[in-house]
């Protein structure tokens, strides 16, 4: 299913709060990708926090973007994230 990203908000621990065109809000964890190529630049908190919506997905000023289908598939709903936080 192809859903456009309508808003993005950086959170702590290299996570992003994403709102998709269907109104669903999901959390995407960027941390597993921070040791892969250019994604390492996002370890700089100010760079990470500069994420913005670009067309139908997200992008950082260093031209890293992530496919919106991947973002949706690999993210969790807010309810799932809250359950994970309660278990840790």
C-alpha positions in Angstrom: 0.0 0.0 0.0 1.4 3.4 -1.0 0.8 6.2 1.6 2.3 9.6 1.5 4.0 11.1 4.5 2.1 14.3 5.6 4.2 15.3 8.6 7.3 14.3 10.5 8.6 15.1 14.0 12.0 14.0 15.3 11.8 12.3 18.7 14.5 11.1 21.2 16.6 8.1 20.5 16.6 8.7 16.7 13.0 8.0 16.2 10.5 9.8 14.0 6.8 10.4 14.5 5.3 10.1 11.1 1.7 11.0 10.0 0.5 9.3 6.8 -2.2 10.5 4.4 -4.6 8.0 5.9 -4.3 9.9 9.2 -2.3 7.1 10.9 0.5 8.1 13.2 3.5 5.7 13.4 7.0 5.6 14.9 10.0 4.9 12.7 13.3 4.0 14.4 16.2 5.3 12.4 18.9 3.9 14.8 19.4 0.5 13.1 20.5 2.4 9.9 22.9 4.9 11.5 26.0 2.7 10.8 25.1 2.3 7.1 26.9 4.7 4.7 25.6 8.3 4.6 23.0 7.6 7.3 26.0 7.9 9.8 25.7 11.7 9.3 22.4 11.5 11.1 24.1 10.7 14.3 24.6 14.4 14.6 21.5 15.4 16.5 21.1 18.8 14.8 21.2 17.0 11.4 18.8 14.4 12.5 16.4 17.0 13.8 16.4 18.9 10.5 14.3 16.2 8.8 11.3 17.5 6.8 8.6 16.3 4.5 9.7 16.4 0.8 7.1 15.6 -1.8 5.5 12.4 -0.4 8.3 11.3 2.0 10.9 12.6 4.3 14.3 14.1 3.6 17.3 15.6 5.4 19.4 18.5 4.1 22.2 16.0 3.2 19.8 14.5 0.6 19.1 11.3 2.5 15.5 10.3 1.9 13.6 7.1 2.7 10.9 5.5 0.6 7.4 6.1 2.1 6.4 2.5 1.6 9.5 1.4 3.6 8.7 3.9 6.3 5.2 2.6 6.7 6.2 -1.1 6.6 9.0 -0.7 9.1 7.3 1.6 11.5 5.0 0.8 14.4 1.7 2.4 15.5 1.8 4.6 18.6 -0.1 1.8 20.5 2.6 -0.7 19.6 5.3 1.7 20.7 3.6 2.3 24.0 3.4 -1.4 24.7 7.1 -1.8 23.9 8.0 1.0 26.2 6.0 -0.5 29.0 7.8 -3.9 28.6 11.3 -2.4 28.9 
